[in-house]
C-alpha cells in the first residue's frame, strides 16, 4: 500500500529562492516542510547564499565607487557655502 501524500515537490520550487532570495526560501520552507525536508533545506540555503552574494556585490560596488575619483561636477555645487547656484546657458 502506498501512502496518499500528494506529490507536490518538484524542481520548480527552486525558482522562488532564485527570484525572491531569502523570502522565497522561507516560503518554500513553510509550504513543504512536512513533505520534503531536503528540498526545503536546499531552497533555504540557496536563498540565503544568493542574498549574501547580492549584498557582497552591492558593498563591493559601493566601495569601488567611493574609491574612484569621478569628476561629475556635483562636488562644486555641494561645496558652495552660499547655495546661490548660477546656471549658465549657451545662447546661439
N, CA, C and O atoms as a DFTB+ gen file, in Angstrom:
368 C
 N C O
     1  1       0.829      -1.175       0.000
     2  2       0.000       0.000       0.000
     3  2       0.877       1.243       0.000
     4  3       1.909       1.314       0.668
     5  1       0.435       2.190      -0.756
     6  2       1.148       3.461      -0.853
     7  2       0.427       4.508      -0.024
     8  3      -0.795       4.489       0.123
     9  1       1.211       5.408       0.503
    10  2       0.594       6.493       1.273
    11  2      -0.058       7.489       0.314
    12  3       0.308       7.570      -0.859
    13  1      -0.998       8.219       0.814
    14  2      -1.744       9.153      -0.029
    15  2      -1.211      10.585       0.068
    16  3      -1.981      11.544       0.013
    17  1       0.101      10.721       0.211
    18  2       0.721      12.044       0.252
    19  2       0.862      12.543      -1.186
    20  3       1.478      11.870      -2.013
    21  1       0.312      13.690      -1.487
    22  2       0.394      14.179      -2.865
    23  2       1.823      14.559      -3.241
    24  3       2.599      15.013      -2.400
    25  1       2.151      14.370      -4.494
    26  2       3.490      14.716      -4.989
    27  2       3.477      16.190      -5.394
    28  3       3.123      16.529      -6.524
    29  1       3.863      17.054      -4.470
    30  2       3.891      18.491      -4.766
    31  2       5.311      19.022      -4.817
    32  3       5.514      20.212      -5.057
    33  1       6.295      18.165      -4.597
    34  2       7.675      18.630      -4.614
    35  2       8.266      18.364      -5.990
    36  3       8.269      17.231      -6.470
    37  1       8.758      19.404      -6.608
    38  2       9.495      19.274      -7.849
    39  2      10.525      20.390      -7.919
    40  3      10.637      21.198      -6.998
    41  1      11.262      20.433      -8.994
    42  2      12.370      21.386      -9.118
    43  2      11.910      22.824      -9.338
    44  3      12.724      23.739      -9.217
    45  1      10.661      23.055      -9.651
    46  2      10.171      24.414      -9.848
    47  2      10.172      25.215      -8.550
    48  3      10.129      26.444      -8.587
    49  1      10.220      24.549      -7.425
    50  2      10.277      25.254      -6.143
    51  2      11.575      26.038      -5.991
    52  3      11.635      26.999      -5.224
    53  1      12.624      25.628      -6.727
    54  2      13.898      26.347      -6.650
    55  2      13.808      27.748      -7.262
    56  3      14.663      28.592      -6.996
    57  1      12.792      28.000      -8.069
    58  2      12.671      29.323      -8.678
    59  2      12.306      30.396      -7.644
    60  3      12.655      31.563      -7.823
    61  1      11.621      30.024      -6.589
    62  2      11.275      31.018      -5.558
    63  2      12.503      31.610      -4.882
    64  3      12.613      32.835      -4.827
    65  1      13.439      30.804      -4.360
    66  2      14.623      31.442      -3.761
    67  2      15.531      32.105      -4.784
    68  3      16.275      33.024      -4.438
    69  1      15.489      31.656      -6.051
    70  2      16.319      32.311      -7.057
    71  2      15.814      33.729      -7.297
    72  3      16.614      34.661      -7.378
    73  1      14.508      33.905      -7.411
    74  2      13.966      35.224      -7.710
    75  2      13.681      36.069      -6.468
    76  3      13.753      37.296      -6.528
    77  1      13.358      35.426      -5.346
    78  2      12.977      36.175      -4.147
    79  2      14.009      36.105      -3.028
    80  3      13.850      36.768      -2.004
    81  1      15.049      35.323      -3.206
    82  2      16.106      35.239      -2.207
    83  2      15.645      34.535      -0.941
    84  3      14.993      33.493      -0.998
    85  1      15.986      35.107       0.186
    86  2      15.658      34.518       1.483
    87  2      14.154      34.398       1.676
    88  3      13.678      33.420       2.253
    89  1      13.401      35.385       1.198
    90  2      11.943      35.342       1.340
    91  2      11.381      34.132       0.590
    92  3      10.493      33.448       1.098
    93  1      11.890      33.868      -0.606
    94  2      11.464      32.692      -1.356
    95  2      11.825      31.397      -0.662
    96  3      11.049      30.442      -0.690
    97  1      12.992      31.348      -0.038
    98  2      13.384      30.161       0.719
    99  2      12.478      29.914       1.911
   100  3      12.156      28.769       2.228
   101  1      12.072      30.975       2.563
   102  2      11.156      30.847       3.705
   103  2       9.778      30.396       3.236
   104  3       9.129      29.588       3.900
   105  1       9.330      30.914       2.093
   106  2       8.035      30.475       1.549
   107  2       8.064      28.985       1.245
   108  3       7.122      28.267       1.581
   109  1       9.132      28.513       0.616
   110  2       9.253      27.086       0.309
   111  2       9.308      26.277       1.593
   112  3       8.710      25.204       1.675
   113  1      10.014      26.774       2.587
   114  2      10.125      26.029       3.839
   115  2       8.758      25.859       4.499
   116  3       8.419      24.769       4.961
   117  1       7.975      26.938       4.542
   118  2       6.644      26.820       5.142
   119  2       5.711      25.944       4.313
   120  3       4.874      25.232       4.869
   121  1       5.847      25.991       2.996
   122  2       4.945      25.228       2.130
   123  2       5.258      23.736       2.134
   124  3       4.343      22.917       2.055
   125  1       6.530      23.371       2.225
   126  2       6.919      21.973       2.033
   127  2       7.619      21.330       3.211
   128  3       8.174      20.241       3.063
   129  1       7.614      21.958       4.374
   130  2       8.422      21.430       5.475
   131  2       7.991      20.046       5.925
   132  3       8.816      19.291       6.438
   133  1       6.735      19.690       5.751
   134  2       6.303      18.358       6.179
   135  2       6.395      17.321       5.063
   136  3       6.225      16.130       5.322
   137  1       6.661      17.746       3.824
   138  2       6.708      16.806       2.713
   139  2       8.122      16.442       2.297
   140  3       8.417      15.267       2.082
   141  1       9.003      17.432       2.179
   142  2      10.349      17.167       1.664
   143  2      11.349      18.056       2.391
   144  3      11.565      19.208       2.013
   145  1      11.950      17.513       3.429
   146  2      12.887      18.290       4.248
   147  2      14.157      18.647       3.480
   148  3      14.718      19.724       3.678
   149  1      14.614      17.749       2.604
   150  2      15.843      18.009       1.861
   151  2      15.649      19.185       0.894
   152  3      16.514      20.054       0.794
   153  1      14.533      19.210       0.195
   154  2      14.246      20.305      -0.727
   155  2      14.113      21.626       0.020
   156  3      14.621      22.648      -0.441
   157  1      13.441      21.620       1.159
   158  2      13.279      22.867       1.916
   159  2      14.622      23.381       2.431
   160  3      14.875      24.586       2.432
   161  1      15.476      22.463       2.867
   162  2      16.798      22.865       3.347
   163  2      17.628      23.437       2.203
   164  3      18.317      24.442       2.376
   165  1      17.564      22.803       1.038
   166  2      18.322      23.291      -0.116
   167  2      17.808      24.650      -0.591
   168  3      18.602      25.524      -0.937
   169  1      16.498      24.830      -0.610
   170  2      15.931      26.114      -1.044
   171  2      16.266      27.218      -0.064
   172  3      16.570      28.338      -0.476
   173  1      16.215      26.928       1.212
   174  2      16.558      27.937       2.216
   175  2      18.037      28.303       2.127
   176  3      18.393      29.477       2.232
   177  1      18.893      27.312       1.936
   178  2      20.325      27.569       1.774
   179  2      20.586      28.378       0.510
   180  3      21.416      29.288       0.512
   181  1      19.886      28.051      -0.559
   182  2      20.048      28.788      -1.808
   183  2      19.615      30.246      -1.647
   184  3      20.296      31.151      -2.130
   185  1      18.500      30.477      -0.979
   186  2      18.029      31.842      -0.762
   187  2      18.989      32.663       0.073
   188  3      19.250      33.826      -0.233
   189  1      19.515      32.060       1.129
   190  2      20.468      32.771       1.995
   191  2      21.751      33.074       1.240
   192  3      22.267      34.190       1.313
   193  1      22.271      32.088       0.514
   194  2      23.543      32.302      -0.176
   195  2      23.407      33.302      -1.323
   196  3      24.325      34.088      -1.556
   197  1      22.285      33.292      -2.043
   198  2      22.101      34.280      -3.103
   199  2      21.951      35.691      -2.537
   200  3      22.464      36.646      -3.120
   201  1      21.259      35.831      -1.419
   202  2      21.146      37.163      -0.807
   203  2      22.499      37.656      -0.297
   204  3      22.819      38.836      -0.442
   205  1      23.288      36.776       0.292
   206  2      24.627      37.178       0.735
   207  2      25.496      37.577      -0.448
   208  3      26.272      38.528      -0.361
   209  1      25.366      36.848      -1.558
   210  2      26.112      37.187      -2.769
   211  2      25.700      38.556      -3.294
   212  3      26.554      39.350      -3.689
   213  1      24.406      38.841      -3.302
   214  2      23.926      40.155      -3.752
   215  2      24.448      41.270      -2.851
   216  3      24.844      42.330      -3.336
   217  1      24.449      41.035      -1.557
   218  2      24.951      42.045      -0.614
   219  2      26.436      42.291      -0.837
   220  3      26.884      43.437      -0.810
   221  1      27.208      41.221      -1.058
   222  2      28.640      41.382      -1.309
   223  2      28.892      42.163      -2.591
   224  3      29.800      42.992      -2.636
   225  1      28.106      41.915      -3.630
   226  2      28.263      42.647      -4.885
   227  2      27.946      44.137      -4.675
   228  3      28.684      45.000      -5.149
   229  1      26.865      44.429      -3.978
   230  2      26.476      45.822      -3.747
   231  2      27.522      46.547      -2.903
   232  3      27.891      47.679      -3.216
   233  1      28.001      45.908      -1.840
   234  2      29.029      46.525      -0.998
   235  2      30.306      46.746      -1.806
   236  3      30.950      47.787      -1.676
   237  1      30.671      45.786      -2.628
   238  2      31.853      45.938      -3.476
   239  2      31.715      47.086      -4.455
   240  3      32.668      47.832      -4.676
   241  1      30.544      47.235      -5.039
   242  2      30.325      48.343      -5.973
   243  2      30.343      49.691      -5.262
   244  3      30.857      50.672      -5.799
   245  1      29.785      49.740      -4.063
   246  2      29.795      50.996      -3.306
   247  2      31.215      51.369      -2.909
   248  3      31.609      52.529      -3.023
   249  1      31.984      50.394      -2.446
   250  2      33.376      50.673      -2.066
   251  2      34.182      51.088      -3.289
   252  3      34.973      52.028      -3.220
   253  1      33.989      50.395      -4.404
   254  2      34.718      50.747      -5.623
   255  2      34.291      52.129      -6.117
   256  3      35.127      52.898      -6.593
   257  1      33.023      52.449      -6.011
   258  2      32.549      53.763      -6.439
   259  2      33.071      54.885      -5.574
   260  3      33.316      55.986      -6.066
   261  1      33.245      54.623      -4.293
   262  2      33.778      55.654      -3.396
   263  2      35.262      55.866      -3.610
   264  3      35.773      56.955      -3.350
   265  1      35.963      54.846      -4.078
   266  2      37.395      54.970      -4.289
   267  2      37.734      55.615      -5.628
   268  3      38.855      56.085      -5.823
   269  1      36.777      55.641      -6.549
   270  2      37.032      56.278      -7.830
   271  2      36.882      57.781      -7.691
   272  3      35.991      58.267      -6.995
   273  1      37.748      58.498      -8.349
   274  2      37.669      59.957      -8.324
   275  2      36.938      60.392      -9.583
   276  3      37.562      60.697     -10.600
   277  1      35.635      60.419      -9.509
   278  2      34.830      60.784     -10.655
   279  2      34.515      62.273     -10.596
   280  3      34.010      62.761      -9.585
   281  1      34.802      62.981     -11.646
   282  2      34.502      64.401     -11.714
   283  2      33.140      64.567     -12.359
   284  3      33.026      64.610     -13.584
   285  1      32.124      64.659     -11.547
   286  2      30.764      64.776     -12.052
   287  2      30.271      66.209     -12.068
   288  3      29.241      66.496     -12.678
   289  1      30.963      67.094     -11.428
   290  2      30.513      68.470     -11.356
   291  2      29.653      68.741     -10.133
   292  3      29.392      69.902      -9.815
   293  1      29.214      67.718      -9.451
   294  2      28.394      67.907      -8.265
   295  2      29.235      68.340      -7.060
   296  3      28.699      68.886      -6.095
   297  1      30.529      68.102      -7.113
   298  2      31.377      68.496      -5.993
   299  2      31.397      70.013      -5.837
   300  3      31.380      70.527      -4.718
   301  1      31.433      70.721      -6.946
   302  2      31.498      72.176      -6.850
   303  2      30.169      72.745      -6.363
   304  3      30.159      73.754      -5.658
   305  1      29.070      72.133      -6.715
   306  2      27.771      72.613      -6.252
   307  2      27.610      72.339      -4.763
   308  3      27.150      73.207      -4.021
   309  1      27.976      71.161      -4.326
   310  2      27.765      70.806      -2.926
   311  2      28.754      71.507      -2.000
   312  3      28.497      71.632      -0.803
   313  1      29.872      71.961      -2.537
   314  2      30.865      72.612      -1.695
   315  2      30.647      74.118      -1.579
   316  3      31.359      74.775      -0.820
   317  1      29.710      74.667      -2.290
   318  2      29.463      76.102      -2.164
   319  2      28.770      76.382      -0.850
   320  3      27.923      75.610      -0.401
   321  1      29.140      77.498      -0.236
   322  2      28.592      77.793       1.076
   323  2      27.373      78.690       1.017
   324  3      26.596      78.735       1.971
   325  1      27.187      79.406      -0.087
   326  2      26.083      80.353      -0.118
   327  2      24.836      79.795      -0.798
   328  3      23.796      80.452      -0.804
   329  1      24.920      78.633      -1.352
   330  2      23.803      77.974      -2.029
   331  2      23.172      78.858      -3.100
   332  3      21.990      78.710      -3.412
   333  1      23.951      79.770      -3.660
   334  2      23.467      80.613      -4.743
   335  2      23.993      80.009      -6.039
   336  3      25.114      80.288      -6.466
   337  1      23.179      79.195      -6.640
   338  2      23.600      78.458      -7.827
   339  2      23.346      79.311      -9.061
   340  3      22.282      79.910      -9.218
   341  1      24.323      79.348      -9.908
   342  2      24.174      80.051     -11.152
   343  2      24.307      79.028     -12.289
   344  3      25.284      78.284     -12.383
   345  1      23.308      79.027     -13.120
   346  2      23.327      78.113     -14.241
   347  2      23.671      78.898     -15.500
   348  3      23.133      79.977     -15.751
   349  1      24.550      78.347     -16.256
   350  2      24.997      79.018     -17.472
   351  2      24.284      78.367     -18.671
   352  3      24.301      77.148     -18.844
   353  1      23.674      79.204     -19.466
   354  2      23.009      78.732     -20.671
   355  2      23.785      79.237     -21.876
   356  3      24.153      80.410     -21.948
   357  1      24.020      78.365     -22.791
   358  2      24.702      78.771     -24.019
   359  2      23.661      79.270     -25.014
   360  3      22.755      78.537     -25.410
   361  1      23.807      80.511     -25.403
   362  2      22.875      81.063     -26.385
   363  2      23.499      80.938     -27.779
   364  3      24.714      81.055     -27.941
   365  1      22.663      80.704     -28.762
   366  2      23.224      80.548     -30.134
   367  2      23.702      81.838     -30.735
   368  3      24.188      81.849     -31.866
